[in-house]
Amino acid sequence: MEELSRVDTLSFVAIGLVYLFTLVYGLMLRGGRADRAAAVVQVVGDLLIASVLVFLTGVGDSPFTFLYLLTVIGASILLDGRGALIAAGASALAYATLLVAVKLQWLEPPLGVGELSRQRLLFLLGSNVLALFLIAALAGYLTRQLSATGGRLSEREADLKKLDHLQRQILACMPSGLITCDAAGRVTFVNRAASAILSLEPRLPPGLDVESLLPGALGADARLRRREIAVQTPSGMRTLGLSVTGLESGDGGGTLIVFQDLTELRRIEEDLKRADRLAALGTLAAQLAHEIRNPLAAMRGSAQLLVQDPSTDPSSAKLVEILLRESDRLSKLVEEFLRFARPPPPIKQEQELEVLVAETVEMLRVDPLAQQVEVEMALAPLRVPVDADQLRQVIINILRNAFQAAGKKGRVRVMLEAVGEEARLRIWDSAGSIPAADLTRIFEPFFSTREGGTGLGLSTAYSIVRAHGGNIRVSSSPQEGTEFLIQLPLQG
């Protein structure tokens, strides 16, 4: 009895290993890592092993006749329905051969065999052959269904991968920023454009609140279809035009925020509005200066005659001197008006811009306004076609304002660099004293926050820079200071 148990144990271990290898082999075959000929060899091997085990354990009395069924199932997995039918036929033939051989005593099983009457022989043959072909038909049908389902699933998976790839391409190529958040306002997705506009790090911390990126985006005005907000980013203040849309999902919904960077567009609009205002004011100033100049010249000429007249008493002469002095001041103001209204066209010549800037800064160091002001310079060598006299006037106007704003123990920094096809001259002071409300008006004529100022210095600077085909911008805050950015084309 112990010997029989040991044989049974070894048999079961052998069976388990064989069919474990069959399962692994089947998976390898479906994965394309084995060919059909090898699968046929595998099925034939399974059939031989089943036949040997059935013979060793008594053929008709063997408890392992079910191994033929497993062989058929294995054939349907490794091959197809037709292969399962062929395996069923081969299994039936092998089992029938063993029964007949034992019945005719051509073979003698090691463990013996019970009585094999004719009726029992026919019953064993009929029942096993019927079971084999039924299992073959059922396994073939299930295999076909599984194969068709697997094919459809593979197609759907391929379609989903294509859609996912297309979606990622669309989101990556979108010029608009896109941010999604859940119902609690936590950011769930940020596309590449949004990261570039907001100057975000490549990896955002988990659970980041959308309000920290776009303050006010989900506020009371979120119901508006389109609106603008101002957002402070590491690269400076940005004006964003955004739309907010609710998303429906099973977890309570979320929000989709799509936005564009309108900062440059708004700057261009301000430049165009300012240019229109300057043109209108320039025309008015030219007409006014022309109307004032002629009577002013007559008044000054008459005053000079009174001074030269010996009969003029001393008290009247003193009044006449005041008249001359004030007329000179008014005449100078008229000249500034005319210079602003009708600036002479720039006579451009190739200039070493860093030398021009350095000389102007050194000249202004002796200005009383520059006393005890720390001046820094970082000038890259650049050759730029400019009118040296006009550009020097621009630098003087802006630098004097910077010295006055910085005050004693303040700092002023002058930087020159090339960015793309333009030269950029930055004049920065540490004061940052220009109110945000005045930034849009600072280049307007006659607008000045300084007592006694005419409000023409920056307007004239703006006109000169625009006449050179460039642009001038300003930003100011008490935390970051004030910076004037002068942009000039490197090619005339």
C-alpha positions as CSV (number, residue, x, y, z in Angstrom):
1,M,0.0,0.0,0.0
2,E,2.9,2.4,0.8
3,E,4.5,1.6,-2.6
4,L,1.2,2.4,-4.3
5,S,0.9,5.7,-2.4
6,R,4.4,6.6,-3.4
7,V,3.7,5.9,-7.0
8,D,0.5,7.9,-6.9
9,T,2.4,10.8,-5.3
10,L,5.1,10.7,-7.9
11,S,2.5,10.5,-10.6
12,F,0.6,13.5,-9.4
13,V,3.8,15.5,-9.1
14,A,4.7,14.6,-12.7
15,I,1.3,15.5,-13.9
16,G,1.4,18.9,-12.1
17,L,4.8,19.7,-13.5
18,V,3.8,18.6,-17.1
19,Y,0.7,20.7,-17.1
20,L,2.3,23.7,-15.4
21,F,4.8,23.6,-18.3
22,T,1.9,23.3,-20.7
23,L,0.2,26.4,-19.3
24,V,3.5,28.4,-19.4
25,Y,4.1,27.2,-22.9
26,G,0.6,28.2,-23.9
27,L,1.1,31.7,-22.7
28,M,4.4,31.8,-24.5
29,L,2.7,30.7,-27.7
30,R,0.0,33.3,-27.4
31,G,2.6,35.9,-26.8
32,G,4.3,35.0,-30.0
33,R,7.4,33.6,-28.4
34,A,6.9,30.0,-29.6
35,D,5.8,28.6,-33.0
36,R,3.0,26.2,-34.0
37,A,5.3,23.2,-34.7
38,A,6.6,23.4,-31.2
39,A,3.0,23.5,-29.9
40,V,2.3,20.2,-31.8
41,V,5.3,18.6,-30.2
42,Q,4.1,19.8,-26.8
43,V,0.6,18.2,-27.4
44,V,2.1,14.9,-28.7
45,G,4.3,14.8,-25.6
46,D,1.3,15.4,-23.3
47,L,-0.5,12.5,-25.1
48,L,2.4,10.1,-24.6
49,I,2.8,11.0,-21.0
50,A,-1.0,10.5,-20.4
51,S,-0.9,7.1,-22.2
52,V,2.1,6.0,-20.1
53,L,0.5,7.0,-16.8
54,V,-2.8,5.3,-17.8
55,F,-1.0,2.1,-18.7
56,L,1.1,2.1,-15.5
57,T,-2.0,2.5,-13.3
58,G,-4.2,-0.2,-14.8
59,V,-5.6,1.2,-18.1
60,G,-9.4,0.6,-17.5
61,D,-9.0,1.0,-13.8
62,S,-6.6,3.9,-14.0
63,P,-7.6,7.1,-12.2
64,F,-5.6,9.1,-14.7
65,T,-7.8,8.7,-17.8
66,F,-8.9,12.4,-17.3
67,L,-5.4,13.3,-18.5
68,Y,-6.6,12.7,-22.0
69,L,-9.2,15.4,-21.4
70,L,-6.5,17.7,-20.2
71,T,-4.5,16.9,-23.3
72,V,-7.5,17.9,-25.5
73,I,-8.0,21.1,-23.5
74,G,-4.2,21.9,-23.8
75,A,-4.4,21.3,-27.6
76,S,-7.4,23.8,-27.8
77,I,-5.3,26.4,-25.9
78,L,-2.1,25.8,-27.8
79,L,-3.6,25.3,-31.2
80,D,-7.3,25.8,-32.1
81,G,-10.6,24.0,-32.3
82,R,-9.4,21.8,-35.2
83,G,-6.3,20.9,-33.2
84,A,-8.5,20.0,-30.2
85,L,-10.6,17.6,-32.4
86,I,-7.4,16.0,-33.8
87,A,-6.0,15.6,-30.2
88,A,-9.4,14.1,-29.1
89,G,-9.2,11.6,-32.0
90,A,-5.5,10.7,-31.2
91,S,-6.4,10.4,-27.5
92,A,-9.3,8.1,-28.2
93,L,-7.1,6.0,-30.5
94,A,-4.3,5.7,-27.9
95,Y,-6.8,4.8,-25.1
96,A,-8.6,2.2,-27.4
97,T,-5.2,0.7,-28.4
98,L,-4.2,0.3,-24.7
99,L,-7.6,-1.3,-23.8
100,V,-7.4,-3.7,-26.8
101,A,-3.7,-4.5,-26.1
102,V,-4.5,-5.3,-22.5
103,K,-7.6,-7.3,-23.4
104,L,-5.6,-9.4,-25.9
105,Q,-2.8,-9.6,-23.3
106,W,-0.3,-8.1,-25.6
107,L,0.6,-5.7,-22.7
108,E,0.5,-6.3,-19.0
109,P,0.2,-3.2,-16.7
110,P,2.6,-3.3,-13.7
111,L,-0.2,-2.8,-11.2
112,G,-2.4,-5.4,-12.8
113,V,-5.8,-4.9,-14.4
114,G,-9.4,-5.8,-13.5
115,E,-11.6,-8.0,-15.6
116,L,-12.2,-6.5,-19.1
117,S,-15.4,-8.1,-20.4
118,R,-16.6,-7.2,-23.8
119,Q,-19.4,-5.1,-22.4
120,R,-17.1,-3.2,-20.0
121,L,-14.6,-2.7,-22.9
122,L,-17.3,-1.2,-25.1
123,F,-18.5,1.0,-22.2
124,L,-15.0,2.3,-21.4
125,L,-14.4,3.0,-25.1
126,G,-17.7,4.7,-25.7
127,S,-17.8,6.8,-22.6
128,N,-14.2,8.1,-22.9
129,V,-14.4,8.7,-26.7
130,L,-17.7,10.6,-26.3
131,A,-16.2,12.6,-23.4
132,L,-13.1,13.4,-25.4
133,F,-15.0,14.7,-28.4
134,L,-17.5,16.6,-26.4
135,I,-14.7,18.3,-24.5
136,A,-12.9,18.9,-27.8
137,A,-16.0,20.6,-29.2
138,L,-16.7,22.6,-26.0
139,A,-13.0,23.6,-25.6
140,G,-12.8,24.6,-29.3
141,Y,-15.9,26.7,-29.0
142,L,-14.6,28.5,-25.9
143,T,-11.2,28.9,-27.5
144,R,-12.7,30.5,-30.6
145,Q,-14.8,32.8,-28.4
146,L,-11.8,33.7,-26.2
147,S,-9.7,34.3,-29.3
148,A,-12.4,36.6,-30.9
149,T,-12.9,38.4,-27.6
150,G,-9.1,38.8,-27.2
151,G,-8.9,40.1,-30.7
152,R,-11.6,42.7,-30.1
153,L,-10.0,43.6,-26.8
154,S,-6.6,44.0,-28.5
155,E,-8.2,46.3,-31.1
156,R,-9.9,48.4,-28.4
157,E,-6.6,48.5,-26.5
158,A,-4.8,49.7,-29.6
159,D,-7.5,52.3,-30.3
160,L,-7.3,53.5,-26.7
161,K,-3.5,53.8,-27.0
162,K,-3.9,55.8,-30.2
163,L,-6.5,58.1,-28.6
164,D,-4.3,58.5,-25.5
165,H,-1.3,59.3,-27.7
166,L,-3.3,61.8,-29.8
167,Q,-4.7,63.4,-26.6
168,R,-1.2,63.8,-25.2
169,Q,0.0,65.3,-28.5
170,I,-3.0,67.7,-28.5
171,L,-2.4,68.8,-24.9
172,A,1.4,69.1,-25.5
173,C,0.9,71.2,-28.7
174,M,-1.9,73.5,-27.3
175,P,-0.7,77.1,-27.2
176,S,-3.2,77.8,-24.4
177,G,-2.6,76.9,-20.8
178,L,-4.8,74.1,-19.4
179,I,-5.3,73.2,-15.7
180,T,-7.8,70.7,-14.2
181,C,-8.6,70.4,-10.6
182,D,-10.9,68.2,-8.5
183,A,-14.0,69.3,-6.5
184,A,-11.8,70.4,-3.6
185,G,-9.7,72.7,-5.9
186,R,-6.6,70.5,-5.9
187,V,-4.6,70.5,-9.2
188,T,-4.8,67.2,-11.1
189,F,-3.3,68.2,-14.4
190,V,-1.1,71.0,-15.9
191,N,-0.1,71.0,-19.6
192,R,3.2,72.2,-21.0
193,A,1.8,75.6,-22.1
194,A,0.4,76.4,-18.6
195,S,3.8,75.5,-17.0
196,A,5.6,77.8,-19.5
197,I,3.1,80.7,-19.0
198,L,3.2,80.5,-15.2
199,S,6.9,79.6,-15.0
200,L,6.2,76.4,-13.0
201,E,8.6,73.7,-11.9
202,P,8.5,70.5,-13.9
203,R,7.1,68.5,-10.9
204,L,4.4,70.1,-8.8
205,P,3.9,69.1,-5.2
206,P,0.9,66.8,-4.7
207,G,-2.3,68.4,-3.4
208,L,-1.4,71.8,-4.8
209,D,-4.4,74.3,-4.5
210,V,-5.4,75.9,-7.9
211,E,-5.8,79.2,-6.1
212,S,-2.1,79.3,-5.4
213,L,-1.5,79.2,-9.2
214,L,-4.4,81.3,-10.4
215,P,-5.8,83.4,-7.6
216,G,-9.4,84.2,-8.1
217,A,-9.9,81.8,-10.9
218,L,-12.6,79.9,-9.0
219,G,-14.1,83.0,-7.3
220,A,-17.5,84.6,-7.6
221,D,-16.8,85.6,-11.2
222,A,-16.1,82.1,-12.3
223,R,-19.6,81.9,-13.8
224,L,-18.5,84.4,-16.4
225,R,-17.6,82.8,-19.7
226,R,-14.5,84.8,-20.3
227,R,-12.6,87.2,-18.1
228,E,-9.1,88.5,-17.3
229,I,-7.0,88.2,-14.2
230,A,-3.6,89.4,-13.2
231,V,-1.2,86.8,-11.8
232,Q,2.2,87.2,-10.2
233,T,4.7,84.6,-11.6
234,P,8.4,84.1,-11.1
235,S,8.8,85.8,-14.4
236,G,6.8,88.9,-13.5
237,M,3.2,90.0,-13.6
238,R,1.1,88.2,-16.3
239,T,-2.4,89.2,-17.6
240,L,-4.4,86.0,-18.4
241,G,-7.6,85.6,-20.2
242,L,-9.3,82.5,-18.9
243,S,-12.5,80.5,-19.1
244,V,-13.7,78.1,-16.4
245,T,-15.8,75.0,-17.2
246,G,-17.2,72.4,-14.8
247,L,-16.4,68.7,-15.4
248,E,-18.8,65.9,-14.6
249,S,-17.4,62.7,-13.1
250,G,-18.2,60.0,-10.6
251,D,-16.2,61.6,-7.7
252,G,-18.2,64.8,-7.6
253,G,-16.9,66.6,-10.6
254,G,-14.0,69.0,-11.1
255,T,-13.1,72.1,-13.1
256,L,-11.3,72.8,-16.3
257,I,-9.5,76.1,-16.6
258,V,-8.2,77.2,-20.1
259,F,-6.2,80.4,-20.3
260,Q,-4.0,82.5,-22.6
261,D,-1.2,84.9,-21.8
262,L,-2.5,88.3,-22.9
263,T,0.4,90.3,-21.3
264,E,2.2,91.1,-24.6
265,L,-1.1,91.8,-26.3
266,R,-2.2,94.2,-23.6
267,R,1.2,95.9,-23.8
268,I,0.9,96.3,-27.6
269,E,-2.6,97.8,-27.1
270,E,-1.2,100.2,-24.5
271,D,1.6,101.1,-26.9
272,L,-0.9,101.8,-29.7
273,K,-3.1,103.9,-27.4
274,R,-0.1,105.8,-26.1
275,A,1.1,106.4,-29.7
276,D,-2.3,107.7,-30.7
277,R,-2.4,110.0,-27.7
278,L,1.2,111.2,-28.2
279,A,0.4,111.9,-31.9
280,A,-2.6,114.0,-31.0
281,L,-0.8,115.8,-28.2
282,G,2.2,116.3,-30.4
283,T,0.1,118.0,-33.0
284,L,-1.5,120.2,-30.4
285,A,1.8,121.0,-28.8
286,A,3.3,122.0,-32.1
287,Q,0.5,124.3,-32.9
288,L,0.5,125.8,-29.4
289,A,4.3,126.3,-29.4
290,H,4.1,127.9,-32.8
291,E,1.4,130.3,-31.7
292,I,3.4,131.1,-28.5
293,R,6.8,131.5,-30.1
294,N,6.0,134.6,-32.3
295,P,4.4,136.8,-29.6
296,L,7.0,135.6,-27.1
297,A,9.8,136.7,-29.4
298,A,8.1,140.1,-29.8
299,M,7.7,140.5,-26.1
300,R,11.4,139.6,-25.5
301,G,12.6,142.0,-28.2
302,S,10.6,144.8,-26.6
303,A,12.0,144.0,-23.2
304,Q,15.5,144.1,-24.5
305,L,14.8,147.6,-26.0
306,L,13.6,148.8,-22.6
307,V,16.7,147.5,-20.9
308,Q,18.9,149.4,-23.5
309,D,16.9,152.6,-23.1
310,P,18.9,155.0,-20.8
311,S,15.7,156.7,-19.7
312,T,14.4,153.6,-18.0
313,D,14.4,154.0,-14.2
314,P,16.1,151.3,-12.1
315,S,12.9,149.8,-10.6
316,S,11.5,149.3,-14.1
317,A,14.8,147.9,-15.3
318,K,14.5,145.2,-12.6
319,L,11.1,144.3,-13.7
320,V,12.3,144.1,-17.3
321,E,15.1,141.7,-16.2
322,I,12.5,139.5,-14.6
323,L,10.5,139.6,-17.8
324,L,13.5,138.6,-19.8
325,R,14.4,135.7,-17.5
326,E,10.9,134.3,-17.5
327,S,10.6,134.7,-21.2
328,D,13.8,132.8,-21.6
329,R,12.4,130.0,-19.4
330,L,9.2,130.0,-21.4
331,S,11.2,129.9,-24.6
332,K,13.1,126.9,-23.4
333,L,9.8,125.2,-22.5
334,V,8.5,125.9,-26.0
335,E,11.7,124.4,-27.5
336,E,11.1,121.3,-25.4
337,F,7.5,121.2,-26.7
338,L,8.7,121.4,-30.3
339,R,11.4,118.8,-29.7
340,F,8.7,116.4,-28.3
341,A,6.1,117.3,-31.0
342,R,8.5,117.2,-34.0
343,P,11.6,115.3,-33.0
344,P,14.2,115.4,-35.8
345,P,14.6,112.0,-37.6
346,P,17.4,110.0,-36.2
347,I,20.7,109.9,-38.2
348,K,21.7,106.4,-37.5
349,Q,25.3,105.3,-37.5
350,E,27.0,102.2,-36.2
351,Q,27.9,102.9,-32.6
352,E,29.7,100.8,-29.9
353,L,26.7,101.0,-27.7
354,E,28.5,99.9,-24.5
355,V,30.9,102.8,-24.9
356,L,28.1,105.3,-25.4
357,V,26.3,104.1,-22.3
358,A,29.5,104.0,-20.2
359,E,30.4,107.6,-21.2
360,T,27.0,108.9,-20.4
361,V,27.0,107.2,-17.0
362,E,30.4,108.6,-16.2
363,M,29.3,112.0,-17.2
364,L,26.3,111.9,-14.9
365,R,28.3,110.7,-11.9
366,V,29.2,114.3,-11.2
367,D,25.5,115.2,-11.1
368,P,24.4,116.3,-7.6
369,L,21.5,113.8,-7.9
370,A,24.1,110.9,-8.2
371,Q,25.9,111.7,-5.0
372,Q,26.2,108.7,-2.6
373,V,24.3,106.5,-5.1
374,E,25.9,103.1,-5.8
375,V,26.1,102.6,-9.6
376,E,26.7,99.2,-11.1
377,M,27.3,98.5,-14.8
378,A,27.3,95.2,-16.8
379,L,27.7,96.1,-20.5
380,A,28.0,93.6,-23.2
381,P,29.9,94.8,-26.3
382,L,27.4,95.6,-29.0
383,R,27.4,97.6,-32.3
384,V,24.0,99.1,-33.0
385,P,22.9,101.6,-35.6
386,V,21.6,104.6,-33.5
387,D,21.7,108.4,-33.4
388,A,24.3,108.9,-30.7
389,D,23.0,112.3,-29.5
390,Q,19.4,111.3,-29.4
391,L,20.1,108.1,-27.5
392,R,22.4,109.9,-25.1
393,Q,19.5,112.2,-24.3
394,V,17.2,109.2,-23.6
395,I,19.8,107.7,-21.2
396,I,20.3,111.0,-19.5
397,N,16.5,111.5,-19.0
398,I,16.0,108.0,-17.5
399,L,19.2,108.0,-15.4
400,R,18.5,111.3,-13.8
401,N,15.1,110.0,-12.8
402,A,16.7,106.9,-11.4
403,F,19.3,108.8,-9.4
404,Q,16.6,111.1,-8.0
405,A,14.3,108.1,-7.1
406,A,17.1,106.0,-5.5
407,G,18.3,108.9,-3.3
408,K,21.4,108.7,-1.1
409,K,22.7,105.2,-0.3
410,G,20.4,103.9,-3.0
411,R,21.5,101.7,-5.9
412,V,21.3,102.1,-9.7
413,R,22.2,99.3,-12.2
414,V,22.8,99.7,-15.9
415,M,22.9,96.5,-18.0
416,L,23.3,96.0,-21.8
417,E,22.8,92.7,-23.5
418,A,21.8,91.1,-26.8
419,V,18.6,89.0,-26.9
420,G,17.7,87.5,-30.3
421,E,17.7,90.3,-32.9
422,E,17.6,93.2,-30.4
423,A,19.8,95.0,-27.9
424,R,18.3,95.5,-24.5
425,L,19.4,98.3,-22.2
426,R,18.0,98.0,-18.6
427,I,18.2,100.9,-16.2
428,W,17.2,99.8,-12.7
429,D,16.9,101.6,-9.4
430,S,16.3,100.3,-5.9
431,A,13.4,102.6,-5.0
432,G,10.5,101.1,-6.9
433,S,8.6,104.3,-6.2
434,I,6.3,104.5,-9.2
435,P,2.7,103.7,-8.2
436,A,1.0,100.9,-10.3
437,A,-1.7,103.3,-11.4
438,D,0.9,105.7,-12.9
439,L,2.8,103.0,-14.9
440,T,0.4,103.3,-17.9
441,R,0.7,107.1,-18.0
442,I,4.3,107.6,-17.3
443,F,5.2,108.2,-21.0
444,E,2.4,110.7,-21.5
445,P,3.5,114.3,-22.1
446,F,2.9,116.8,-19.3
447,F,2.4,113.9,-16.8
448,S,4.9,114.1,-13.9
449,T,5.0,113.0,-10.3
450,R,8.0,115.2,-9.5
451,E,7.5,118.7,-8.3
452,G,8.6,121.2,-10.9
453,G,8.8,118.6,-13.7
454,T,7.4,119.4,-17.1
455,G,6.5,115.8,-17.9
456,L,8.3,115.9,-21.2
457,G,11.5,114.0,-20.4
458,L,10.1,110.5,-20.6
459,S,7.7,111.4,-23.4
460,T,10.7,112.6,-25.5
461,A,12.6,109.5,-24.6
462,Y,9.7,107.3,-25.7
463,S,9.4,109.2,-29.0
464,I,13.1,108.9,-29.7
465,V,13.2,105.1,-29.0
466,R,10.1,104.6,-31.2
467,A,11.7,106.6,-34.0
468,H,14.7,104.1,-33.8
469,G,12.2,101.2,-34.4
470,G,12.5,100.1,-30.8
471,N,10.3,100.1,-27.7
472,I,10.6,101.2,-24.1
473,R,8.8,99.7,-21.1
474,V,8.8,100.1,-17.3
475,S,8.0,98.0,-14.3
476,S,8.0,99.1,-10.7
477,S,7.3,97.7,-7.3
478,P,8.8,98.4,-3.8
479,Q,10.0,94.8,-3.6
480,E,11.7,94.6,-7.0
481,G,12.6,98.2,-7.7
482,T,12.0,100.1,-10.9
483,E,13.3,99.0,-14.3
484,F,13.2,100.8,-17.6
485,L,13.8,98.4,-20.5
486,I,14.9,100.0,-23.8
487,Q,14.8,97.6,-26.8
488,L,16.6,98.5,-30.0
489,P,17.0,96.5,-33.2
490,L,20.5,95.3,-33.9
491,Q,20.1,95.9,-37.6
492,G,19.0,99.3,-38.9
